[in-house]
């Protein structure tokens, strides 16, 4: 099974790229969705996170409030590491289960959308890493518009991640997402044709 890790930064357009790749017929797994599933009410992840962080992270439905949990760990590296030590193994286990099912279904290639691929040290899980890239000013403007943040708040979110200019030096392919959607689609189609020719046929 040929594995492509799709990553980027906040507000870089990863989800748009993943959607286009799925429309092109590639199998796509979203690790952010899996990270939500492993904290669903009653799961082992839910119980362990609740035991570690306490009842204050629950909403009125006794589900984990991801925003409340995020606020607790955002500015505390030790607590963030603790949360990751619980969630990362569960997320990777689910990812491997889904990849295996796709393999059994006859799929030869899978794209896994991983927001914090480099930060989590997951490079060795993939045959290739594709990075969705935009300049920082574009990131800031998109983040302000999308999340209703002011400039200072947007910058704080960006500083919590590895800069895209550093990620750019670590990726196998760069997907520039500063043009229009048709340019992006064309770039992805060309990239996929190149991969098929060089790696898979």
TORKOL-4160 file (C-alpha; in steps of 0.2 Angstrom, whole numbers, padded with zeros to 4 digits, m for minus):
201
<pt num="1" X="0000" Y="0000" Z="0000"/>
<pt num="2" X="0008" Y="0016" Z="m0006"/>
<pt num="3" X="0005" Y="0030" Z="0008"/>
<pt num="4" X="0005" Y="0048" Z="0004"/>
<pt num="5" X="0005" Y="0060" Z="0020"/>
<pt num="6" X="m0005" Y="0076" Z="0016"/>
<pt num="7" X="m0001" Y="0090" Z="0027"/>
<pt num="8" X="0001" Y="0109" Z="0028"/>
<pt num="9" X="m0003" Y="0123" Z="0041"/>
<pt num="10" X="m0019" Y="0130" Z="0049"/>
<pt num="11" X="m0029" Y="0138" Z="0035"/>
<pt num="12" X="m0018" Y="0132" Z="0021"/>
<pt num="13" X="m0031" Y="0123" Z="0012"/>
<pt num="14" X="m0028" Y="0105" Z="0016"/>
<pt num="15" X="m0046" Y="0100" Z="0017"/>
<pt num="16" X="m0049" Y="0107" Z="0000"/>
<pt num="17" X="m0034" Y="0098" Z="m0007"/>
<pt num="18" X="m0040" Y="0082" Z="0001"/>
<pt num="19" X="m0058" Y="0084" Z="m0006"/>
<pt num="20" X="m0051" Y="0086" Z="m0024"/>
<pt num="21" X="m0040" Y="0071" Z="m0022"/>
<pt num="22" X="m0055" Y="0061" Z="m0016"/>
<pt num="23" X="m0065" Y="0067" Z="m0031"/>
<pt num="24" X="m0050" Y="0061" Z="m0042"/>
<pt num="25" X="m0054" Y="0043" Z="m0035"/>
<pt num="26" X="m0040" Y="0042" Z="m0022"/>
<pt num="27" X="m0044" Y="0034" Z="m0005"/>
<pt num="28" X="m0042" Y="0048" Z="0008"/>
<pt num="29" X="m0041" Y="0046" Z="0027"/>
<pt num="30" X="m0043" Y="0061" Z="0038"/>
<pt num="31" X="m0034" Y="0060" Z="0055"/>
<pt num="32" X="m0043" Y="0075" Z="0062"/>
<pt num="33" X="m0059" Y="0066" Z="0060"/>
<pt num="34" X="m0051" Y="0050" Z="0068"/>
<pt num="35" X="m0045" Y="0061" Z="0083"/>
<pt num="36" X="m0063" Y="0066" Z="0086"/>
<pt num="37" X="m0069" Y="0048" Z="0085"/>
<pt num="38" X="m0057" Y="0041" Z="0098"/>
<pt num="39" X="m0064" Y="0054" Z="0110"/>
<pt num="40" X="m0082" Y="0049" Z="0107"/>
<pt num="41" X="m0092" Y="0046" Z="0123"/>
<pt num="42" X="m0089" Y="0029" Z="0131"/>
<pt num="43" X="m0073" Y="0025" Z="0121"/>
<pt num="44" X="m0057" Y="0020" Z="0130"/>
<pt num="45" X="m0049" Y="0037" Z="0124"/>
<pt num="46" X="m0064" Y="0046" Z="0132"/>
<pt num="47" X="m0062" Y="0037" Z="0148"/>
<pt num="48" X="m0043" Y="0040" Z="0149"/>
<pt num="49" X="m0044" Y="0059" Z="0144"/>
<pt num="50" X="m0058" Y="0061" Z="0157"/>
<pt num="51" X="m0048" Y="0053" Z="0171"/>
<pt num="52" X="m0033" Y="0064" Z="0167"/>
<pt num="53" X="m0041" Y="0081" Z="0164"/>
<pt num="54" X="m0057" Y="0080" Z="0175"/>
<pt num="55" X="m0076" Y="0084" Z="0173"/>
<pt num="56" X="m0073" Y="0102" Z="0168"/>
<pt num="57" X="m0069" Y="0097" Z="0150"/>
<pt num="58" X="m0087" Y="0089" Z="0148"/>
<pt num="59" X="m0102" Y="0098" Z="0140"/>
<pt num="60" X="m0120" Y="0097" Z="0146"/>
<pt num="61" X="m0122" Y="0081" Z="0136"/>
<pt num="62" X="m0107" Y="0073" Z="0145"/>
<pt num="63" X="m0097" Y="0073" Z="0129"/>
<pt num="64" X="m0079" Y="0080" Z="0129"/>
<pt num="65" X="m0079" Y="0098" Z="0124"/>
<pt num="66" X="m0064" Y="0099" Z="0112"/>
<pt num="67" X="m0063" Y="0118" Z="0113"/>
<pt num="68" X="m0062" Y="0117" Z="0133"/>
<pt num="69" X="m0049" Y="0104" Z="0132"/>
<pt num="70" X="m0039" Y="0114" Z="0119"/>
<pt num="71" X="m0039" Y="0129" Z="0130"/>
<pt num="72" X="m0032" Y="0119" Z="0144"/>
<pt num="73" X="m0018" Y="0112" Z="0134"/>
<pt num="74" X="m0014" Y="0126" Z="0122"/>
<pt num="75" X="m0003" Y="0136" Z="0133"/>
<pt num="76" X="0004" Y="0121" Z="0143"/>
<pt num="77" X="0017" Y="0110" Z="0134"/>
<pt num="78" X="0017" Y="0097" Z="0148"/>
<pt num="79" X="m0002" Y="0095" Z="0148"/>
<pt num="80" X="m0002" Y="0095" Z="0129"/>
<pt num="81" X="0011" Y="0081" Z="0129"/>
<pt num="82" X="0001" Y="0071" Z="0141"/>
<pt num="83" X="m0015" Y="0073" Z="0130"/>
<pt num="84" X="m0004" Y="0067" Z="0115"/>
<pt num="85" X="0003" Y="0052" Z="0124"/>
<pt num="86" X="m0016" Y="0046" Z="0126"/>
<pt num="87" X="m0023" Y="0051" Z="0109"/>
<pt num="88" X="m0008" Y="0048" Z="0097"/>
<pt num="89" X="m0007" Y="0029" Z="0099"/>
<pt num="90" X="m0026" Y="0027" Z="0098"/>
<pt num="91" X="m0026" Y="0038" Z="0082"/>
<pt num="92" X="m0012" Y="0028" Z="0074"/>
<pt num="93" X="m0021" Y="0012" Z="0078"/>
<pt num="94" X="m0037" Y="0017" Z="0069"/>
<pt num="95" X="m0027" Y="0024" Z="0054"/>
<pt num="96" X="m0018" Y="0007" Z="0052"/>
<pt num="97" X="m0035" Y="m0002" Z="0053"/>
<pt num="98" X="m0042" Y="0009" Z="0040"/>
<pt num="99" X="m0027" Y="0007" Z="0029"/>
<pt num="100" X="m0028" Y="m0012" Z="0030"/>
<pt num="101" X="m0047" Y="m0012" Z="0025"/>
<pt num="102" X="m0043" Y="m0001" Z="0010"/>
<pt num="103" X="m0029" Y="m0013" Z="0005"/>
<pt num="104" X="m0041" Y="m0028" Z="0007"/>
<pt num="105" X="m0053" Y="m0019" Z="m0004"/>
<pt num="106" X="m0040" Y="m0018" Z="m0018"/>
<pt num="107" X="m0034" Y="0000" Z="m0016"/>
<pt num="108" X="m0015" Y="0003" Z="m0020"/>
<pt num="109" X="m0014" Y="0021" Z="m0014"/>
<pt num="110" X="m0020" Y="0030" Z="0001"/>
<pt num="111" X="m0019" Y="0049" Z="0006"/>
<pt num="112" X="m0019" Y="0052" Z="0024"/>
<pt num="113" X="m0023" Y="0070" Z="0029"/>
<pt num="114" X="m0012" Y="0074" Z="0044"/>
<pt num="115" X="m0012" Y="0092" Z="0051"/>
<pt num="116" X="0003" Y="0090" Z="0062"/>
<pt num="117" X="0013" Y="0077" Z="0053"/>
<pt num="118" X="0030" Y="0084" Z="0056"/>
<pt num="119" X="0026" Y="0090" Z="0074"/>
<pt num="120" X="0020" Y="0073" Z="0078"/>
<pt num="121" X="0036" Y="0065" Z="0070"/>
<pt num="122" X="0026" Y="0054" Z="0058"/>
<pt num="123" X="0037" Y="0056" Z="0043"/>
<pt num="124" X="0042" Y="0037" Z="0043"/>
<pt num="125" X="0023" Y="0032" Z="0041"/>
<pt num="126" X="0023" Y="0038" Z="0023"/>
<pt num="127" X="0031" Y="0034" Z="0007"/>
<pt num="128" X="0029" Y="0053" Z="0001"/>
<pt num="129" X="0024" Y="0069" Z="0010"/>
<pt num="130" X="0014" Y="0082" Z="0001"/>
<pt num="131" X="0013" Y="0099" Z="0009"/>
<pt num="132" X="m0001" Y="0112" Z="0005"/>
<pt num="133" X="0008" Y="0129" Z="0005"/>
<pt num="134" X="0003" Y="0147" Z="0007"/>
<pt num="135" X="0012" Y="0162" Z="0013"/>
<pt num="136" X="0010" Y="0168" Z="0031"/>
<pt num="137" X="0000" Y="0183" Z="0026"/>
<pt num="138" X="m0013" Y="0173" Z="0017"/>
<pt num="139" X="m0014" Y="0161" Z="0032"/>
<pt num="140" X="m0017" Y="0175" Z="0043"/>
<pt num="141" X="m0031" Y="0183" Z="0032"/>
<pt num="142" X="m0039" Y="0166" Z="0030"/>
<pt num="143" X="m0038" Y="0162" Z="0048"/>
<pt num="144" X="m0046" Y="0179" Z="0053"/>
<pt num="145" X="m0060" Y="0177" Z="0041"/>
<pt num="146" X="m0064" Y="0159" Z="0045"/>
<pt num="147" X="m0062" Y="0159" Z="0064"/>
<pt num="148" X="m0067" Y="0177" Z="0067"/>
<pt num="149" X="m0050" Y="0181" Z="0075"/>
<pt num="150" X="m0041" Y="0197" Z="0076"/>
<pt num="151" X="m0023" Y="0198" Z="0069"/>
<pt num="152" X="m0015" Y="0195" Z="0086"/>
<pt num="153" X="m0025" Y="0179" Z="0089"/>
<pt num="154" X="m0022" Y="0172" Z="0072"/>
<pt num="155" X="m0003" Y="0175" Z="0074"/>
<pt num="156" X="m0004" Y="0166" Z="0091"/>
<pt num="157" X="m0012" Y="0151" Z="0082"/>
<pt num="158" X="0001" Y="0151" Z="0069"/>
<pt num="159" X="0015" Y="0151" Z="0081"/>
<pt num="160" X="0009" Y="0135" Z="0090"/>
<pt num="161" X="0013" Y="0126" Z="0074"/>
<pt num="162" X="0030" Y="0123" Z="0064"/>
<pt num="163" X="0031" Y="0137" Z="0051"/>
<pt num="164" X="0026" Y="0132" Z="0033"/>
<pt num="165" X="0043" Y="0138" Z="0027"/>
<pt num="166" X="0052" Y="0125" Z="0038"/>
<pt num="167" X="0039" Y="0111" Z="0033"/>
<pt num="168" X="0043" Y="0116" Z="0015"/>
<pt num="169" X="0061" Y="0110" Z="0016"/>
<pt num="170" X="0055" Y="0093" Z="0023"/>
<pt num="171" X="0041" Y="0088" Z="0011"/>
<pt num="172" X="0043" Y="0078" Z="m0005"/>
<pt num="173" X="0030" Y="0089" Z="m0015"/>
<pt num="174" X="0024" Y="0106" Z="m0012"/>
<pt num="175" X="0006" Y="0111" Z="m0017"/>
<pt num="176" X="0005" Y="0130" Z="m0019"/>
<pt num="177" X="m0013" Y="0135" Z="m0014"/>
<pt num="178" X="m0012" Y="0154" Z="m0018"/>
<pt num="179" X="m0021" Y="0154" Z="m0035"/>
<pt num="180" X="m0038" Y="0149" Z="m0040"/>
<pt num="181" X="m0047" Y="0132" Z="m0037"/>
<pt num="182" X="m0045" Y="0128" Z="m0056"/>
<pt num="183" X="m0026" Y="0130" Z="m0054"/>
<pt num="184" X="m0026" Y="0120" Z="m0039"/>
<pt num="185" X="m0035" Y="0105" Z="m0047"/>
<pt num="186" X="m0024" Y="0106" Z="m0062"/>
<pt num="187" X="m0008" Y="0105" Z="m0051"/>
<pt num="188" X="m0015" Y="0090" Z="m0042"/>
<pt num="189" X="m0020" Y="0081" Z="m0057"/>
<pt num="190" X="m0002" Y="0083" Z="m0064"/>
<pt num="191" X="0006" Y="0078" Z="m0048"/>
<pt num="192" X="m0005" Y="0062" Z="m0048"/>
<pt num="193" X="0000" Y="0058" Z="m0066"/>
<pt num="194" X="0018" Y="0060" Z="m0061"/>
<pt num="195" X="0017" Y="0049" Z="m0046"/>
<pt num="196" X="0008" Y="0035" Z="m0056"/>
<pt num="197" X="0021" Y="0035" Z="m0069"/>
<pt num="198" X="0036" Y="0036" Z="m0058"/>
<pt num="199" X="0031" Y="0026" Z="m0043"/>
<pt num="200" X="0016" Y="0015" Z="m0046"/>
<pt num="201" X="0016" Y="0008" Z="m0064"/>
